[in-house]
């Protein structure tokens, strides 16, 4: 399970990087980029929880997912909270994600992915 979720996290993050590199203008792909970062972060969070707690969040409640991740790694929980806070705006809202949203989402997803890689080998 952990390896499969880690592969998903890498796949989503790699896709986010590719999408970002194809953009001609700021904001052109901001929502897609942020959404891919959110999915990368969620998958990475599952890996962290499984490695440290033996379980991962499976429901639709984002608060429970952040709380569970906080038991495994408080710093990671902050990054997941950041990403989940952008999920609705980027994926379902009418307002476009900003350049700042993109930077925050990219950093949060990258930190979660690196943590997932690190805990998956221990």
ROSEMI-333937 format. One record per residue: x, y, z of N, C-alpha, C in turn; residue in one letter. Coordinates in steps of 0.001 Angstrom, whole numbers. Example, Ala and Ser with C-alpha at 12.3 -4.5 7.8 and 13.67 -1.06 7.14 Angstrom:
<pt n_east="13190" n_north="-5690" n_up="7800" ca_east="12300" ca_north="-4500" ca_up="7800" c_east="13200" c_north="-3300" c_up="7800" code="a"/>
<pt n_east="12850" n_north="-2250" n_up="7080" ca_east="13670" ca_north="-1060" ca_up="7140" c_east="12900" c_north="30" c_up="7870" code="s"/>
END
This chain:
<pt n_east="825" n_north="-1185" n_up="0" ca_east="0" ca_north="0" ca_up="0" c_east="874" c_north="1256" c_up="0" code="x"/>
<pt n_east="1880" n_north="1277" n_up="885" ca_east="2739" ca_north="2464" ca_up="968" c_east="3435" c_north="2741" c_up="-352" code="x"/>
<pt n_east="3972" n_north="1719" n_up="-969" ca_east="4688" ca_north="1917" ca_up="-2231" c_east="3745" c_north="2441" c_up="-3310" code="x"/>
<pt n_east="2546" n_north="1895" n_up="-3374" ca_east="1566" ca_north="2347" ca_up="-4357" c_east="1184" c_north="3801" c_up="-4158" code="x"/>
<pt n_east="972" n_north="4210" n_up="-2909" ca_east="620" ca_north="5604" ca_up="-2627" c_east="1810" c_north="6533" c_up="-2885" code="x"/>
<pt n_east="3029" n_north="6036" n_up="-2606" ca_east="4209" ca_north="6850" ca_up="-2898" c_east="4356" c_north="7052" c_up="-4404" code="x"/>
<pt n_east="4106" n_north="6003" n_up="-5158" ca_east="4168" ca_north="6130" ca_up="-6619" c_east="3139" c_north="7139" c_up="-7122" code="x"/>
<pt n_east="1948" n_north="7132" n_up="-6532" ca_east="916" ca_north="8107" ca_up="-6907" c_east="1378" c_north="9528" c_up="-6569" code="x"/>
<pt n_east="1954" n_north="9699" n_up="-5384" ca_east="2429" ca_north="11025" ca_up="-4977" c_east="3469" c_north="11545" c_up="-5961" code="x"/>
<pt n_east="4410" n_north="10695" n_up="-6332" ca_east="5445" ca_north="11084" ca_up="-7293" c_east="4815" c_north="11408" c_up="-8644" code="x"/>
<pt n_east="3885" n_north="10580" n_up="-9073" ca_east="3220" ca_north="10777" ca_up="-10364" c_east="2483" c_north="12126" c_up="-10406" code="x"/>
<pt n_east="1725" n_north="12429" n_up="-9368" ca_east="999" ca_north="13698" ca_up="-9335" c_east="1960" c_north="14880" c_up="-9287" code="x"/>
<pt n_east="3022" n_north="14774" n_up="-8477" ca_east="3957" ca_north="15889" ca_up="-8378" c_east="4715" c_north="16090" c_up="-9688" code="x"/>
<pt n_east="5152" n_north="14996" n_up="-10289" ca_east="5840" ca_north="15105" ca_up="-11588" c_east="4926" c_north="15734" c_up="-12637" code="x"/>
<pt n_east="3656" n_north="15350" n_up="-12635" ca_east="2694" ca_north="15930" ca_up="-13583" c_east="2518" c_north="17425" c_up="-13311" code="x"/>
<pt n_east="2496" n_north="17814" n_up="-12042" ca_east="2376" ca_north="19230" ca_up="-11695" c_east="3555" c_north="20021" c_up="-12250" code="x"/>
<pt n_east="4743" n_north="19476" n_up="-12128" ca_east="5940" ca_north="20149" ca_up="-12639" c_east="5865" c_north="20298" c_up="-14157" code="x"/>
<pt n_east="5409" n_north="19262" n_up="-14837" ca_east="5279" ca_north="19319" ca_up="-16298" c_east="4234" c_north="20362" c_up="-16696" code="x"/>
<pt n_east="3092" n_north="20342" n_up="-16039" ca_east="2033" ca_north="21303" ca_up="-16347" c_east="2544" c_north="22726" c_up="-16149" code="x"/>
<pt n_east="3242" n_north="22953" n_up="-15056" ca_east="3773" ca_north="24285" ca_up="-14774" c_east="4774" c_north="24717" c_up="-15853" code="x"/>
<pt n_east="5584" n_north="23784" n_up="-16322" ca_east="6596" ca_north="24131" ca_up="-17325" c_east="5979" c_north="24458" c_up="-18689" code="x"/>
<pt n_east="4763" n_north="24009" n_up="-18938" ca_east="4100" ca_north="24245" ca_up="-20219" c_east="3328" c_north="25567" c_up="-20271" code="x"/>
<pt n_east="3182" n_north="26217" n_up="-19141" ca_east="2385" ca_north="27445" ca_up="-19083" c_east="3114" c_north="28607" c_up="-19746" code="x"/>
<pt n_east="2351" n_north="29391" n_up="-20503" ca_east="2902" ca_north="30582" ca_up="-21143" c_east="2737" c_north="31819" c_up="-20269" code="x"/>
<pt n_east="1701" n_north="31863" n_up="-19465" ca_east="1414" ca_north="33033" ca_up="-18644" c_east="1087" c_north="32606" c_up="-17224" code="x"/>
<pt n_east="1353" n_north="33491" n_up="-16265" ca_east="961" ca_north="33222" ca_up="-14880" c_east="-548" c_north="33019" c_up="-14814" code="x"/>
<pt n_east="-968" n_north="32041" n_up="-14079" ca_east="-2385" ca_north="31805" ca_up="-13887" c_east="-3034" c_north="30934" c_up="-14942" code="x"/>
<pt n_east="-2358" n_north="30745" n_up="-16074" ca_east="-2938" ca_north="29966" ca_up="-17161" c_east="-3267" c_north="28539" c_up="-16722" code="x"/>
<pt n_east="-2429" n_north="27976" n_up="-15903" ca_east="-2621" ca_north="26601" ca_up="-15451" c_east="-2606" c_north="26503" c_up="-13935" code="x"/>
<pt n_east="-2787" n_north="27629" n_up="-13266" ca_east="-2654" ca_north="27664" ca_up="-11810" c_east="-3560" c_north="26657" c_up="-11113" code="x"/>
<pt n_east="-4813" n_north="26571" n_up="-11522" ca_east="-5739" ca_north="25653" ca_up="-10862" c_east="-5337" c_north="24199" c_up="-11064" code="x"/>
<pt n_east="-4924" n_north="23852" n_up="-12274" ca_east="-4485" ca_north="22477" ca_up="-12538" c_east="-3232" c_north="22150" c_up="-11728" code="x"/>
<pt n_east="-2299" n_north="23089" n_up="-11687" ca_east="-1058" ca_north="22879" ca_up="-10936" c_east="-1357" c_north="22666" c_up="-9453" code="x"/>
<pt n_east="-2149" n_north="23544" n_up="-8869" ca_east="-2473" ca_north="23429" ca_up="-7444" c_east="-3211" c_north="22124" c_up="-7172" code="x"/>
<pt n_east="-4154" n_north="21765" n_up="-8026" ca_east="-4908" ca_north="20527" ca_up="-7828" c_east="-3991" c_north="19300" c_up="-7860" code="x"/>
<pt n_east="-3046" n_north="19285" n_up="-8776" ca_east="-2081" ca_north="18180" ca_up="-8830" c_east="-1205" c_north="18154" c_up="-7579" code="x"/>
<pt n_east="-818" n_north="19321" n_up="-7091" ca_east="-36" ca_north="19384" ca_up="-5850" c_east="-853" c_north="18868" c_up="-4664" code="x"/>
<pt n_east="-2129" n_north="19207" n_up="-4632" ca_east="-3010" ca_north="18712" ca_up="-3563" c_east="-3052" c_north="17192" c_up="-3582" code="x"/>
<pt n_east="-3255" n_north="16614" n_up="-4745" ca_east="-3313" ca_north="15147" ca_up="-4838" c_east="-1980" c_north="14506" c_up="-4477" code="x"/>
<pt n_east="-888" n_north="15128" n_up="-4870" ca_east="441" ca_north="14623" ca_up="-4494" c_east="598" c_north="14656" c_up="-2978" code="x"/>
<pt n_east="174" n_north="15745" n_up="-2365" ca_east="289" ca_north="15875" ca_up="-919" c_east="-577" c_north="14897" c_up="-153" code="x"/>
<pt n_east="-1766" n_north="14655" n_up="-644" ca_east="-2656" ca_north="13683" ca_up="7" c_east="-2044" c_north="12282" c_up="-52" code="x"/>
<pt n_east="-1565" n_north="11891" n_up="-1218" ca_east="-950" ca_north="10566" ca_up="-1356" c_east="299" c_north="10443" c_up="-485" code="x"/>
<pt n_east="1118" n_north="11489" n_up="-452" ca_east="2318" ca_north="11470" ca_up="384" c_east="1951" c_north="11380" c_up="1861" code="x"/>
<pt n_east="886" n_north="12071" n_up="2257" ca_east="426" ca_north="12022" ca_up="3641" c_east="-17" c_north="10617" c_up="4030" code="x"/>
<pt n_east="-647" n_north="9920" n_up="3105" ca_east="-1032" ca_north="8528" ca_up="3362" c_east="193" c_north="7671" c_up="3649" code="x"/>
<pt n_east="1257" n_north="7880" n_up="2898" ca_east="2496" ca_north="7120" ca_up="3099" c_east="3064" c_north="7401" c_up="4487" code="x"/>
<pt n_east="3103" n_north="8670" n_up="4862" ca_east="3649" ca_north="9054" ca_up="6166" c_east="2846" c_north="8412" c_up="7286" code="x"/>
<pt n_east="1524" n_north="8480" n_up="7187" ca_east="659" ca_north="7875" ca_up="8211" c_east="842" c_north="6368" c_up="8283" code="x"/>
<pt n_east="876" n_north="5721" n_up="7136" ca_east="1040" ca_north="4262" ca_up="7130" c_east="2384" c_north="3848" c_up="7711" code="x"/>
<pt n_east="3435" n_north="4580" n_up="7366" ca_east="4765" ca_north="4238" ca_up="7861" c_east="4882" c_north="4436" c_up="9368" code="x"/>
<pt n_east="4263" n_north="5476" n_up="9879" ca_east="4440" ca_north="5808" ca_up="11295" c_east="3311" c_north="5334" c_up="12199" code="x"/>
<pt n_east="2114" n_north="5167" n_up="11633" ca_east="957" ca_north="4806" ca_up="12462" c_east="312" c_north="3483" c_up="12077" code="x"/>
<pt n_east="642" n_north="2983" n_up="10887" ca_east="35" ca_north="1746" ca_up="10422" c_east="-1358" c_north="1918" c_up="9849" code="x"/>
<pt n_east="-1781" n_north="3152" n_up="9626" ca_east="-3094" ca_north="3439" ca_up="9056" c_east="-3044" c_north="4790" c_up="8356" code="x"/>
<pt n_east="-4051" n_north="5063" n_up="7528" ca_east="-4169" ca_north="6364" ca_up="6888" c_east="-5634" c_north="6759" c_up="6837" code="x"/>
<pt n_east="-5881" n_north="8039" n_up="6688" ca_east="-7251" ca_north="8551" ca_up="6626" c_east="-7933" c_north="8033" c_up="5370" code="x"/>
<pt n_east="-9175" n_north="7616" n_up="5513" ca_east="-9884" ca_north="7060" ca_up="4369" c_east="-11220" c_north="7744" c_up="4100" code="x"/>
<pt n_east="-11601" n_north="8657" n_up="4947" ca_east="-12884" ca_north="9320" ca_up="4775" c_east="-12752" c_north="10616" c_up="4003" code="x"/>
<pt n_east="-13867" n_north="11316" n_up="3893" ca_east="-13921" ca_north="12584" ca_up="3168" c_east="-13631" c_north="13776" c_up="4079" code="x"/>
<pt n_east="-13481" n_north="13553" n_up="5365" ca_east="-13291" ca_north="14629" ca_up="6319" c_east="-11826" c_north="15068" c_up="6337" code="x"/>
<pt n_east="-11577" n_north="16250" n_up="5798" ca_east="-10205" ca_north="16749" ca_up="5724" c_east="-9618" c_north="17011" c_up="7098" code="x"/>
<pt n_east="-10448" n_north="17454" n_up="8019" ca_east="-9968" ca_north="17715" ca_up="9375" c_east="-9433" c_north="16461" c_up="10037" code="x"/>
<pt n_east="-10113" n_north="15349" n_up="9834" ca_east="-9652" ca_north="14077" ca_up="10398" c_east="-8332" c_north="13644" c_up="9773" code="x"/>
<pt n_east="-8176" n_north="13886" n_up="8484" ca_east="-6929" ca_north="13520" ca_up="7802" c_east="-5760" c_north="14330" c_up="8350" code="x"/>
<pt n_east="-5981" n_north="15623" n_up="8554" ca_east="-4931" ca_north="16488" ca_up="9109" c_east="-4614" c_north="16069" c_up="10540" code="x"/>
<pt n_east="-5647" n_north="15770" n_up="11307" ca_east="-5453" ca_north="15348" ca_up="12696" c_east="-4650" c_north="14046" c_up="12770" code="x"/>
<pt n_east="-4980" n_north="13085" n_up="11942" ca_east="-4254" ca_north="11821" ca_up="11940" c_east="-2798" c_north="12036" c_up="11530" code="x"/>
<pt n_east="-2574" n_north="12827" n_up="10503" ca_east="-1210" ca_north="13108" ca_up="10070" c_east="-442" c_north="13835" c_up="11168" code="x"/>
<pt n_east="-1116" n_north="14688" n_up="11913" ca_east="-471" ca_north="15391" ca_up="13029" c_east="67" c_north="14440" c_up="14079" code="x"/>
<pt n_east="-568" n_north="13295" n_up="14242" ca_east="-72" ca_north="12283" ca_up="15181" c_east="1214" c_north="11636" c_up="14664" code="x"/>
<pt n_east="1363" n_north="11598" n_up="13351" ca_east="2551" ca_north="10999" ca_up="12743" c_east="3675" c_north="12004" c_up="12584" code="x"/>
<pt n_east="3323" n_north="13266" n_up="12248" ca_east="4330" ca_north="14289" ca_up="11973" c_east="3646" c_north="15655" c_up="11970" code="x"/>
<pt n_east="3860" n_north="16432" n_up="13014" ca_east="3178" ca_north="17731" ca_up="13153" c_east="3506" c_north="18683" c_up="12007" code="x"/>
<pt n_east="4751" n_north="18721" n_up="11562" ca_east="5142" ca_north="19613" ca_up="10472" c_east="4412" c_north="19228" c_up="9183" code="x"/>
<pt n_east="4315" n_north="17949" n_up="8919" ca_east="3616" ca_north="17483" ca_up="7718" c_east="2144" c_north="17867" c_up="7754" code="x"/>
<pt n_east="1548" n_north="17821" n_up="8932" ca_east="130" ca_north="18175" ca_up="9059" c_east="-104" c_north="19626" c_up="8645" code="x"/>
<pt n_east="830" n_north="20510" n_up="8949" ca_east="697" ca_north="21922" ca_up="8541" c_east="675" c_north="22027" c_up="7017" code="x"/>
<pt n_east="1530" n_north="21261" n_up="6359" ca_east="1597" ca_north="21306" ca_up="4900" c_east="332" c_north="20729" c_up="4265" code="x"/>
<pt n_east="-180" n_north="19639" n_up="4837" ca_east="-1421" ca_north="19070" ca_up="4312" c_east="-2572" c_north="20047" c_up="4515" code="x"/>
<pt n_east="-2624" n_north="20712" n_up="5660" ca_east="-3680" ca_north="21695" ca_up="5922" c_east="-3631" c_north="22818" c_up="4877" code="x"/>
<pt n_east="-2422" n_north="23255" n_up="4548" ca_east="-2252" ca_north="24293" ca_up="3524" c_east="-2836" c_north="23828" c_up="2195" code="x"/>
<pt n_east="-2482" n_north="22624" n_up="1787" ca_east="-2965" ca_north="22092" ca_up="504" c_east="-4476" c_north="21903" c_up="496" code="x"/>
<pt n_east="-5006" n_north="21323" n_up="1548" ca_east="-6446" ca_north="21072" ca_up="1589" c_east="-7235" c_north="22378" c_up="1624" code="x"/>
<pt n_east="-6631" n_north="23425" n_up="2172" ca_east="-7269" ca_north="24729" ca_up="2173" c_east="-7410" c_north="25322" c_up="777" code="x"/>
<pt n_east="-6603" n_north="24852" n_up="-153" ca_east="-6655" ca_north="25337" ca_up="-1536" c_east="-7466" c_north="24429" c_up="-2450" code="x"/>
<pt n_east="-7813" n_north="23260" n_up="-1985" ca_east="-8445" ca_north="22252" ca_up="-2840" c_east="-9737" c_north="22736" c_up="-3488" code="x"/>
<pt n_east="-10635" n_north="23282" n_up="-2720" ca_east="-11928" ca_north="23703" ca_up="-3257" c_east="-11772" c_north="24865" c_up="-4231" code="x"/>
<pt n_east="-10967" n_north="25845" n_up="-3868" ca_east="-10764" ca_north="27003" ca_up="-4743" c_east="-10195" c_north="26564" c_up="-6091" code="x"/>
<pt n_east="-9164" n_north="25728" n_up="-6062" ca_east="-8488" ca_north="25324" ca_up="-7302" c_east="-9307" c_north="24337" c_up="-8122" code="x"/>
<pt n_east="-9982" n_north="23427" n_up="-7459" ca_east="-10674" ca_north="22366" ca_up="-8176" c_east="-12129" c_north="22632" c_up="-8502" code="x"/>
<pt n_east="-12777" n_north="23474" n_up="-7696" ca_east="-14214" ca_north="23627" ca_up="-7858" c_east="-14691" c_north="25072" c_up="-7878" code="x"/>
<pt n_east="-13858" n_north="25979" n_up="-7410" ca_east="-14287" ca_north="27364" ca_up="-7288" c_east="-14227" c_north="28122" c_up="-8598" code="x"/>
<pt n_east="-14749" n_north="29331" n_up="-8568" ca_east="-14761" ca_north="30189" ca_up="-9751" c_east="-13510" c_north="31065" c_up="-9824" code="x"/>
<pt n_east="-12877" n_north="31333" n_up="-8684" ca_east="-11676" ca_north="32173" ca_up="-8652" c_east="-10452" c_north="31319" c_up="-8979" code="x"/>
<pt n_east="-9550" n_north="31891" n_up="-9745" ca_east="-8330" ca_north="31186" ca_up="-10149" c_east="-7290" c_north="31261" c_up="-9033" code="x"/>
<pt n_east="-6553" n_north="30193" n_up="-8856" ca_east="-5456" ca_north="30190" ca_up="-7890" c_east="-4436" c_north="31254" c_up="-8290" code="x"/>
<pt n_east="-3846" n_north="31881" n_up="-7297" ca_east="-2881" ca_north="32946" ca_up="-7542" c_east="-1466" c_north="32379" c_up="-7673" code="x"/>
<pt n_east="-553" n_north="33239" n_up="-8080" ca_east="860" ca_north="32839" ca_up="-8151" c_east="1357" c_north="32448" c_up="-6762" code="x"/>
<pt n_east="901" n_north="33150" n_up="-5736" ca_east="1277" ca_north="32801" ca_up="-4361" c_east="730" c_north="31434" c_up="-3970" code="x"/>
<pt n_east="-512" n_north="31156" n_up="-4376" ca_east="-1092" ca_north="29826" ca_up="-4118" c_east="-220" c_north="28747" c_up="-4749" code="x"/>
<pt n_east="220" n_north="28991" n_up="-5964" ca_east="1065" ca_north="28014" ca_up="-6666" c_east="2368" c_north="27766" c_up="-5922" code="x"/>
<pt n_east="2993" n_north="28837" n_up="-5460" ca_east="4246" ca_north="28692" ca_up="-4719" c_east="4027" c_north="27903" c_up="-3434" code="x"/>
<pt n_east="2975" n_north="28263" n_up="-2699" ca_east="2682" ca_north="27571" ca_up="-1439" c_east="2344" c_north="26108" c_up="-1674" code="x"/>
<pt n_east="1549" n_north="25839" n_up="-2703" ca_east="1156" ca_north="24459" ca_up="-2997" c_east="2368" c_north="23625" c_up="-3413" code="x"/>
<pt n_east="3205" n_north="24192" n_up="-4249" ca_east="4401" ca_north="23480" ca_up="-4690" c_east="5329" c_north="23144" c_up="-3542" code="x"/>
<pt n_east="5549" n_north="24119" n_up="-2663" ca_east="6422" ca_north="23878" ca_up="-1502" c_east="5826" c_north="22831" c_up="-573" code="x"/>
<pt n_east="4539" n_north="22948" n_up="-295" ca_east="3892" ca_north="21998" ca_up="617" c_east="3931" c_north="20582" c_up="63" code="x"/>
<pt n_east="3608" n_north="20432" n_up="-1217" ca_east="3630" ca_north="19097" ca_up="-1831" c_east="5044" c_north="18524" c_up="-1849" code="x"/>
<pt n_east="6022" n_north="19367" n_up="-2145" ca_east="7407" ca_north="18895" ca_up="-2195" c_east="7888" c_north="18421" c_up="-825" code="x"/>
<pt n_east="7569" n_north="19172" n_up="217" ca_east="7970" ca_north="18775" ca_up="1572" c_east="7297" c_north="17461" c_up="1963" code="x"/>
<pt n_east="6012" n_north="17331" n_up="1682" ca_east="5306" ca_north="16092" ca_up="2011" c_east="5880" c_north="14909" c_up="1242" code="x"/>
<pt n_east="6195" n_north="15111" n_up="-22" ca_east="6757" ca_north="14035" ca_up="-831" c_east="8128" c_north="13617" c_up="-307" code="x"/>
<pt n_east="8965" n_north="14567" n_up="34" ca_east="10290" ca_north="14234" ca_up="569" c_east="10180" c_north="13496" c_up="1897" code="x"/>
<pt n_east="9250" n_north="13912" n_up="2741" ca_east="9036" ca_north="13214" ca_up="4012" c_east="8535" c_north="11799" c_up="3768" code="x"/>
<pt n_east="7620" n_north="11649" n_up="2826" ca_east="7100" ca_north="10311" ca_up="2487" c_east="8223" c_north="9408" c_up="1987" code="x"/>
<pt n_east="9087" n_north="9932" n_up="1138" ca_east="10220" ca_north="9139" ca_up="658" c_east="11122" c_north="8718" c_up="1799" code="x"/>
<pt n_east="11386" n_north="9643" n_up="2706" ca_east="12281" ca_north="9368" ca_up="3822" c_east="11702" c_north="8312" c_up="4760" code="x"/>
<pt n_east="10432" n_north="8439" n_up="5114" ca_east="9845" ca_north="7480" ca_up="6073" c_east="9541" c_north="6139" c_up="5424" code="x"/>
<pt n_east="9402" n_north="6116" n_up="4129" ca_east="9083" ca_north="4859" ca_up="3449" c_east="10268" c_north="3899" c_up="3442" code="x"/>
<pt n_east="11485" n_north="4400" n_up="3561" ca_east="12659" ca_north="3531" ca_up="3535" c_east="13079" c_north="3098" c_up="4919" code="x"/>
<pt n_east="12509" n_north="3711" n_up="5955" ca_east="12900" ca_north="3334" ca_up="7316" c_east="12040" c_north="2231" c_up="7853" code="x"/>
END
